Amino acid sequence: MCGITGFVDLSHQLTVVQLNGVIKKMSNTIIHRGPDDSGVWVDVSMGIALGHRRLSILDLSPGGHQPMLSYSGRYVITFNGEIYNHQEIKREIETHIKPLWQGHSDTEIMLTAIEIFGLEYALRIFTGMFAFALWDREEKILYIARDRIGEKPLYYGWMGNCFVFGSELKALKAHPSWMNNIDQDVIALYLKHSYIPAPYSIYRDIYKLMPGTFISMSASRIANKQNIAPIAYWSAIETVEKGLNNPFSGSEIEAIEQLEEILKTSIKQQMIADVALGAFLSGGIDSSTVVSLMQAQSSNPVKTFTIGLFEKNYDEAKYARAIAKHLKTDHTELYVTPKETMDVIPNLSTLYDEPFSDSSQIPTFIISQLTHKYVTVSLSGDGGDEIFGGYNRYLVGKNIWNNLKWIPDNIINIYRRIMSLLTPQIIDTLLNKLNFIIPKKMRQNNYGDKIQKFNDVIDAKTIDDLYLRLISHWNNTDAIVINSNILTTMLASVIENNNISDPICKMMCIDLITYLPDDILVKVDRAGMGVSLELRMPFLNHHVVEFAWSLPLSMKIRQWQSKWILRQILYRYVPQKMVDRPKMGFAIPIDTWLRGPLRDWAEHLLNEKKMCFFNPKPIQKKWHEHLTGKHNWQHHLWDILMFQSWIETNN
């Protein structure tokens, strides 16, 4: 796990010393991604410079130093990530040639694979998470590539006569040609989703490379600044459609057995490291499954980590503690005070580089801080929701729509008027008292928030419209963001262009392609790398993803219960009663904090004079309604506050 950056300067005015100076400056901005070593490589005749920051995981010796030259000297690479099947690839290479290996790093093996098999074939056999830049010194071609799901980030674009790229925007901003042009159209996208969807970034002319793609740029194309079209070597939507069209034909027992073996293989590969390794354990289905399969394959107690919150409705630490005790892991738990949690907030805009407002970014950063005190690598259960049907919208989406479409508009209006009289707090109080008559599998945390979200979708006209409302915050962005236009996104493209008939499968597919890489994986990457912790996600091994999509939906969602097949595996290791409870999520009480200890901070940022990009009136209306308890607008307000905090820090 590392940080990469680089550029091609078309002016050809920089000397070797100047090229080295610029690339070192860019590389040093991401030292947190690789504090163990650094390196640069330049070619003054081409105006190209590659930089690398190393977090040593495999081959701690100088044999893993980057940028690295291939054995013939033809290719040079700067690489971020891990190739989990590098030993298998090494054996395949050795059936063709017998190279004199300089070390045992996965970087050297992947470089050799590229040299022998070619880039596209190599990309298809790599199993792992990665982003890299590769310079072909013979053909004068620059390649940049990203892993299938989007675990590792890669930004790129033109700044004047320079093509720049890097793991994080802060590296690009260190280049002397940087132009700080904020894209107001992208601000509107951010408010709608709480993240900035790929391929866009917050800055004009700077993009995120889409997952599962690479870019090839010959020297002549670079010189002419020709449009660069990413080339797909793996497609999530094609994987989904292939799985649905060629479903698993075995029995349920056979599916459970096969999935368990695939997961064990993925986890075993991801447990390989030359440094201390552990795992996040929240007590939920996903992390408990990962830890169970880790412990089953380890002769020593697995190191597990949990944070607890003193707010009862948000605390899962007791569940994680029970599972850790049952599995006999080496468990570390930290209870965090509200003040300690809120102390993270001022650093978020620097950590994430662009506006990002998934509030679970805060506990994710704190658990990463805790974990890094003991290990350098940690496995997590991220990705399980998207491929095994874990989100509540999958459970209720189709049922809500099947009922909503028959309700007359006048009844909807009456219902809305009645519900407008009830605050989320009143709804929580009433329904919590009635919890005993609600079936266990249908119980929820924070009923008031769920019902408020239902009120927002009750007049949806199609099931696609329903889904978009369920995942969106600010729907009227044209009234909020000044001088903004609507941009086309992958989300809209997938909704309109797919062959998926089941609406729940369509929701899961869209989340796999958009929400997972652009929200969840951004959150995890920046939180982990912000403290030099490598995070690995076994569910995102593409073999797991491909097999999961061949399974019928009934093996994922059954009788108001998500992740049915994962649960069957987990029950082999952990008693069912320990894990069967309502989904909680990695949340914090932003709603009450904004009315209390964060109020002054929020009012400072929501000052009308500070909101240069926004129409302040609708925002201040929501702020007033939130303070009075009439509505819980925590998500909408957090979007605005994270942008305001970011703009204050970065401009």
N, C-alpha and C positions, 0 to 999 in steps of 0.2 A: 504494500500500500504506500503510495507516494504522491507527489505532486509534480505535474509536468507543465512546461510552458515553452514557447518559442515564437519565432517570427521570420518572415522573409522580407527583406528591405529592397525594394525595386530601385531605389536611388543609387545603390552601389557606391555611396559616398563614405560609408563607415569603414574605418580601419579595423584590423583584428582586435586591437586594444579596445576600440569603441564598441564593437560587437560583443566582446566579452563583458564589458561594463554594463551594457544595457540588459543582456540576458541574465547576468548575475543579480541585477537589481530586481528584475521581474521574478526570478526564482526565489529570492529572499523574502518576498511578500507572502509566500506560502510555506515558510519554514515549518509551520505547525503540522503540515501534511507529511513532512519528512525531516525530522530533526537530527537523524543519525549520520547523514552524509549528503554531499551535494556534488554536482558536476555540470559542466557545460561543454558543448561541442559547436564549433563554428567553421563555416567555409566562406571566406571573404570573397571568393570569385563569384559565388551565387548569392551573397548577402544573407545567408541562412544561419540561424543560431538556434540551438536546442538547449533547454535547461532542465535540470532534474533535482528534486529533493527526495531523499530516500528515508523511508521508515523500514528498517531492516527486519524482515520476517523469515525469509528463506535465504540460506547462504549468507551468513553474517560477515563473511570475509570480503576482501576487496574484489573477489571474483564476481560479486553482484553489483559492482559499481556501474552507474549510468551517467550520461548516455553511453550505450554499449554498441560496439562494432560487431557485425557478424563475422564468422570464422574466416570468410574470404575477404572481408573488408568492404564488400559491396554495399551493405546496408548499415545504417546507424539508427538506433531507436531510443526514444525516451518513453517509458512505460509506467503506467499507474494501474495497480490491481494485482490479481492473482490468477494464474492458470492452474486450476485444481487437478487437471488430468495430465500435468506435464510429464510425469513419469511414464505414462502410457505412450505419450507422443515421443518421448525419448527412445523407448523401445522400438517404435515404428521407424524412427529416423535411423536407428542402428541396423535396420534390415537393408538400408540403402547405402549408407556410408558409415565410417567409423571415425567420427570427429575427435579431435583432441580437446576434450572438454576442459575449460578453464576453471570451472566451479560446478555447483549444482543448483544454480538459480533457475527459476522458471523463465526468466527473461532470456537467458542464453538459449534455452531449449526452443522457445517460441521464435526467436530470431533465426535459428537453424531451420526450423520447420518452414518459415516463410521463404528462406533461401532455396530449400529443396523442392517444396510443393507449390510455391506461389502464394501470394497473399490471400486470394479468395478461398482457396482450398483450406489454408491454414485457419482462417477465421471460422470456417465451418466445423473444424475439428476441435477448436479451443472450447473447453468448458471452464467458465469462470466469469469474473468481473474485470473489466478493463477499459481503459482509454489510452491510446498511444498515438505518437507521431513517428512516422518512419520515413527516412530519406533514402532514396535509391540513388547512390552516387554514380552509378553507371548510366542509368536512363534519365537522370535528373528529374525524378518524380517525387513529390511530397505526398504521403498518404497520412490521413488522420482517421481513426476508427474508434468505435464505441461498442460496448458489449450489448448482447441481445435485449436485455430487459431495461438497461439504463442505470445500473448500479453505480457506475463511475461517471462523473461529469466531464464534459468537454465543451468549452466555448470557443468560437472562432469568428473571424470577420475581417473586414478591411478598415484600416485607419489611415486615410490618405494613401500613400504609396507603400504601405506596409500591410502584409497579411499577418495577423496575430492569432495566437491560440493559447489555451491554458486550462488547467483544472478549475480555476476560480477567476472571477472577474477582477479581483484585486491584482492578479498578475498582469492582466492585459492593461489595467489602468496605470501600471508603472512604466509602460512604454512611452517614450517622449512624443509619439504621434497621437496619443490618446485624445479623443474628442468626447466630451462629456454631454452627449446629446440624448436627453431622456425622451422616450417615445410615449406620448400621451395616449395613443391608441392602446398600447400595452398596459398602461395603468388601468384602463377600463376592463381589460381581460383579468388583470390581477384582482380587482374588486369582485368580479363575478365568481372567481374560483378560489381565492385566498392564496394562490400561487401563480407564477407566470408560466403558461404552458409552452412547451417546445413546439416549434423551433425558435420562439421569440426569447429575447432578453429585455431587460428594462431599457437598454440603450439601442438607439438606431444603428443599423449595420453590424450589430453583433448578435450571433445566433448560438443556439445550443444544437450540437449534432444530435440527430434523432437516434434513439436506440436501434441496434441491429443494422447500422449503416456504416459506410466508410466513404471518404472523399479522396479522389485521385486528381492531382494537379501536376501536370507537366510544367517544365520551366517556361515553355512558350505560353501556356494558359495563364500561368502566374503573371508573366510579363505583360500580357494583354488584359489582365484583370477580368477574365471571362467569368461568366456566371458558373457557380459551382453547384452541381446537383448531386446530393448524396445518393449512393448506390446501396440498395438493400441486399444483405447476404442472409438475412433471416427476417421473417415477418410475423408479428404477433397475430394479426388478424387471419393470415393464412393458416397459422398453427391452430387457431380456434376453429376455423371452418373445417380444416382437415380432421380435427378431433371429433367434431360434431357429425361429420359425414361418414366417418369410419369408427363408430363407437366400439368400446371394449365389449367383447362378446362373451367373456367368462362369467362365472358366478360372483356373487358378492364376496364370498370367502376368498376366491382367487384374486379379486380386485384388491382386497385388503392386504393379502400376502404380497402381491406384486408391488403395491405402493410402499409397503413397509421396507421391502428390499431396496427399492429405488431411493427412498429417503435415507436408509442406512448408508448406502453407497455415497450419497451426496454429503452426508454429515461426516463420514469417515474421511473423505477427501478434504473437507474443510477443517478437520482437526489437525491437519499436518502443518506444523510450524516449528521453527527453531527458537521460539520464544514462548513465554507463558501464555496460556490460553484459557478462556472461560466462556460464560454464557449469561445473557440477560435472562432473568426468570421473573415474569410478572404474576404467574399463577393462572394465566389464561390457557386456552387450548393450544395455541401455536407454540409459545415458548416452552410450555410443559412437554409437548411432544418432542421438540428439539432436544431439550435437556434429558428426557428419558432415553432417547436413542443415543445420545452422547454417552450417558452413564453406562448403558448396556454394552458399549464398545470400548470402555475405558477400564483399566485395571486399578486406577486411582480415583478418588473422589473428584468429580468435576467441580471446578470453582464456579459458583453461581452468585448473581448480584441482583439485588432488589432495592428500590427506594420506597419508603412509605410516606404518606402525607397524613398530617394530623386531622384533616377534614375527613370525617367518617365516610361520606358518600363518594369520596375519590380515592380511598385507600384500598389497595389490593395486597399489601405486604403480608398480611396474615395468611392469605391463600398460598402465596409463594413459599412462605415459611413452612407450611404444612407439607407441601409437595417436596421441598428440599429435604425435610426430615425423613419423609417416606423413601425418597430415592437415595438418601445418605450422601448428598453432595456437600461440598465444603462451601457453606453458604455465608454470604456477607450481606447485611441489611443496614440501611441508613434511613432514619426518619428525618425528614427535612421540614424545617419550620417555614411558615409563610414568608418570613423576611428573607431567609436563605433562597427561597424560590424566586421571590421578586427581585433579588439582587442580580439575577441573571439577565433581566430584561434590558438594561442599558447596553449590554454587549451583543444583543441579537442582530442589530443592523450591520455590525462589523463581521459577525460570524457568517451571515448569509449573503452578504454582498449586494443583494437586491431584495425588494420587498417580498416578504414571506410571512404568512400569518396563521399557520396551523399552530395553535397554542400548545399542542403537545411537544413542540420544539423545546419547551422549557424543561419538562421532566426528562426528555430524551438526552438533553445536554447534561443534566445533573447525574443521571445514571451512568453516562459515559465518563464523567469526571471521577465518579466513585470507582468504576471498573478499572480505569487506567492506573489507579494506585497499586493494583495487584497484578494485572496482566496487560499484554500488548495487543492481543487479539481476542475478540468476543463474538460468539455466534448469537444470532437473534432470530425471532420467529416472524419477521416482517415478510409479507407476501402471501401468507396463508389466507388472509381474508379475501383477496382478489381471486385466487384460484380455487378455493374450496368453499366459497359462498358464505363469508363470515359477517358481512355488514347487514345491519337491520333492514336497509332498503331492499335487500334481496328477499328477506323473509316476508315483508309486508307490501312490496311494490305492486305485484300483480293483484293481490287481494284488494288493496286500496283502489286500484283502477277498476277492477271488476264491479266494485260497489259504487264508486264515484260516478261512473258514466251513466248510471240510471237515475241519479238524483237531480230533480228539477232545479233550475237556477233560483227560484224563489225560496226553496227550502234551504239552499246553500246560504242565501243572504240572511235568513232568519237565524241559522246556526251561527254565522259570523257575528251577528249583533249580540247574541247571547254570550259567546265566548269572549267578546271584547270586554265584558264586564268582569272577567276572571283573570287575575294575574297568574303567572307561572307558579308563584309561591302557594297561592290558594289551591291550584290544581294539584300540586305535589302533596299538600297536606291532606286533601280529600282522598286522593287515590292511594296514598300510602296507608291510610286507615282501612282501605278496602282491599289491600293486597291479599288478604287471606282468602278472598273469593275469586281472585284472578288465577287462572292456571299457571303453575310454576314456570312452564316453558315460555309463557307470554309476558311474564313480569319484566319491567324495565326499571332502569335508574333514571331519575330526572324526568318524570312524566310531563311536567309543565313544558319543558323544552321540546319534547317529542310532539305534544299536542299543538304547540305554537307552530312547529314546522308543518304539521298536518294542515293547519289553517292556511298556510301559504300555498299549499298545493291543491286545495279542495276544488278549485275551479279549473284545473288542468284540462285541456281539450283532447290530448292524446297521451298514451303511456310514455312516449318519448318526452313530451312536455313535462309530464310528472317527474320523470327521472332528472331532467335538467333542473327543475325547481328543487328537488331534493338535494342536489349536490351544489347548488349555487347560493351565493349570498346576495350581493347587490344585483338585482335583475334590471334595474332602470339606470344603467351606467351612463347613458347619454344625458341624463338629468343631473348626474353627480360630477363626472369628469369634464372639465371645460375643454372645448374644441377637440373632442375625440370621435373616432369613427370605429365601426365594427370590423374586426379582423377575422379571417377564417382560421379555424383551429382544427387540430386533429380530432377533437371531440365531435365537432359538427360533421367532419368528413366521414368518420366511422359510423355515425348515426345514419347518414344518408347513403353510404356505400358499403353494404354488407349483405351477406346471405344468411343471416341469423334470424330464425323465425321466433324463437322463444324470447320474450322480453327480459326475463331474468338473466339468461345467458348473454343477451346483448349488453345489459348493464355491467355484468362481470367483465366482458370483453373490453368495453370502453374504459372501465377502471384500470384494467391491466395495461392499456395503451397510454392512458393519460394520467389519472390520479396517482397510480403507483410510482411511475418514474418522476413525475413532476412535483409531487408533494411528498409522499412517504420516503422515497429514496433520497431526495434532496435533504429532507430533515435528518435522516440517519447519517448520510455522508458528512454533512457539515458538522453535526454534533460530535460524531466520532473523531473525525480528522481535526476538529478544533482543539482536541486534547491529545492528538497523536495516538488515537486508538483505532485499530482496524476492525471494522464490523463486517461479518460474513453472514449471508442469508441462505441457508440450505434449501428453502422452498423455491428459490429463484434459479436453481440449477435448471437449465432448459429441458433436461430429460424429465424432471419432475413436472414442469409446466406442461409439456407435451402430453405426458401420460394423464395428468389431471383433466385436461380438456377432452380426452377420449372417454372419460367416465360420464355416465348419465347424470343429469341434474339431481335425480332422486338419491344418488349416493353422496350428494353434498348437502342438500336441504331436504329435510324430512320431518313432517309433523311439527312445524314451528321450531325446528332446531337446525342450526347451521353446522357445517363441517362434520356431517355424519360419519364419513369414512375416516377422517382424522381421529375422531373420538373413539372409533372402534380400535384403532391402533393404540391410542393413549390408554384406554381401559386395560390393556394388557400389562401396563406398567404402574398405573396409578388408579386407586379406587375411584369409581364413577362419581361418588358423592363429593369428592374433593374438587371436581372441575365442572360439574353441572350447575351453573348459575347464570344469571343474566350477564350479557356482554357489558363490560365497563368502559373499555377504552383507556388510553393513557392521557387522562384529562386533569385539569386543575380548575379551581373555582374562580375563573376570570370574572364571572358575573358579579359576585359579591365583592371581590377585590376592587373592581371599578367603582363601586359605590362606597368603598372604604379607603384602604391604604393607598390605592393607586389613583384616587380621584384627583388629587392636585397635579400629578404627572399627566393624567389624561387631559385635564382642562387646559394645561399649558400647551399641549400639542393640538388641541381642538380650537384654539383661539382663531377667530375668523381671519386675522391678519396673517396667520401662518399657513392657512390652507390655500396656497397659491394655485394648486392644480384642481381644486374642488369648488363646487357650489356649496357653501357652508350651511345653508338653511335646512335641507333635509337631514343633514348629518346632525346638526344641533337639535333638531326635533327628536331624533332617535336617542340622542344623549339625554335629553330631558325625560323622555318616557322610560329610559332605563333607570335613571336615578330615582324616579318616583315608584319604580316597581311595576308600572303598568305593562311593560313588555320586557323580555330579556333579549336585548340586542347585542349580547356580548360578541358574537361572531362578526357582525357588521361593523361594530365599533373597533374591534381588534384589527380588522382589515385596515381601517383608516389610521389607527394609532401606529401600527407597524410601518405603514408607508410614511407617516409624518416623522416618526423616529428615524427611519432610514434616510429621508431627505435632509433632515437636520444634521445627521452624522456624515453623510457622503457628499454633500454639495455646499 
